[in-house]
Amino acid sequence: MPKKIIIDTDCGSDDAMAIAMALNDPNYEIIMMTCVSGNVRCHQAALNCIVTEELTNTYYPPIYEGANEPLVRNWVGAPETHGYDGLSDLGYVPHSDRIQPGNGVLKMLEALRNAEDKEISVVALGPLTNIALAIRLVSLFQTGSNTLHIVV
């Protein structure tokens, strides 16, 4: 049975590769992706997740937008590393807008709260703004997750 994960991402090219690998790994099931501003703004990160799902062409977990602003400083993107669109400015455009309604932080907490036996792990690939907001709202580890993986 695959390990259920939530990916929290700012979906630049590095995260897109990690997402593509997870979508193709039978050991994992991405149940949702939550986006955060980091390499690019939150909305662009969500569009990049859609592009990644479409290029991978495996399955299509729901994508939610979370925090658009950092908590303690102004947002600074990474166009010198990931391009202005986060995917090296190669012109990728999603074929659909499958960004789900609702706040990504709240949807993450809802999924974790409804999980049986703490079966879902959260994999944080981007800035930890969504994670910090979730912890502020309710302890992440009291909602169905027994694992938080932070990629630095």
N, C-alpha and C positions, 0 to 999 in steps of 0.2 A: 504494500500500500504506500503510495507516494506521500512524502512529507508536505503538509500544507504550509504555504508561506504567503505573507504579504510583503510586497516589495515597495519600499518608500524611496523615491528617486527624484533626482533633478535631471534625469535623462539626457546627459550629454553622450558623446560617442562611447565613452567607457562603460557607462551604465547600460546603454543599448546593447552592447556586446554581452554584458552579464545577464541581461533580461533574455536575450536570444538563446544563450546557453541554458538558462533555467527552463525556458519554454520547450527546449528540445531534450531535457534530461528527464527520463521516466521516473527518477527518484524524487522529483519535486512536482508539486502542483501549485502554481501561482493562483491564489483565489481572488486577488485584487492587487491593483497598483495604486498607490497614492503618490501624488506629485507635490513637489516643493520647489520654490525658487532657489537656484544655486548657480549652476553653469549657465542656465537660461531662466527666464521667468517661468512661473508655474504653468501657465497655459501652454507655452511652447514645449515645456517638458511633457505635458500630457499629449500634445500632438506628436512628439517624438516617440512616445510609448505606442501610439497607434501605428505609426510608420514601422516601428520595430515588430509589432505583432503582424502587420501585413506582410512584411518582408520575410518573417520567419514562417508564416502560414501554417501554424500548428493549431493553436486554440487562442481564444480571445477573452482573457480575464477582464473584468470591468476596470475602468480607469477613472479615478477621481482627482479633482484638484484640491490641494490643501493650502498651506500657508504661502502667500504671495510675497510676504515681507519677512526679513529676519526679525528676531525679537529685540536685539540690542544694538544694531548698527544698520546703516543703509545697505541695500542690496548692491552687490558688485558681481557682474557676470564674468565669464571666462572666454570671451571671443577669441583671444589669442591662442587658446588651446583647442577649443571645440567649435570655433566659428560662431557667427552671430545666431545661427539657428540651432546650435548644439550638436549638429551632425555634419560638421565640416563644410557647411554651405554648399552641399552637393545638389541641392534642389529637390530634396525629398518632400513630397506633399502627401498627406494622408488622403486616401480615397473616400473616407467617411469621417464623420465627426461622432465618435462613439464615447465622448467624454460624458460620464454619468452625472446626473444632477445630485446635489448634496455635497456637503463638506467632507473632504477626504479623511480628516482627523476623526470626525464623528462616525464615519462609515467604518474606519479601522476599529475604533472602540466597540462599535456594534458587532462587528464580525468576531472580535476577540471575546466579547461578553457572551455571545451565543455559541462559542466553540465548546465542544465536549472534551473533557480531560486535557485541557491545555494543549490541544493538538496543533495549534498554529504558531509558527515562528515569524517574527518580524525581521526582515532583512533591510537595514537602513544603508542605502548606497550614497545618499546625498547628505546635505546639511541636516542637522537633527531638529529643525524647527518643529516639524509635525510631531516628532516623538516628544519634544519638550511640552508642546501644547497638550498632547494626550496625557502625559504624566501630571500636568497641572490640573487637568479635568478629573482624572481618576487614575489610580495606580495601574499602570499597564500590566503589571504582573498579577493583578487581581481580576483580570478581565478575560482570561482564556489563553494567554501566552505564557509559556514557561521559558522562552528564549528570545533574546534580542541580539541580533548580529549587527555589528557596526563595521562598515568597511571604510578604512581610512586610506 
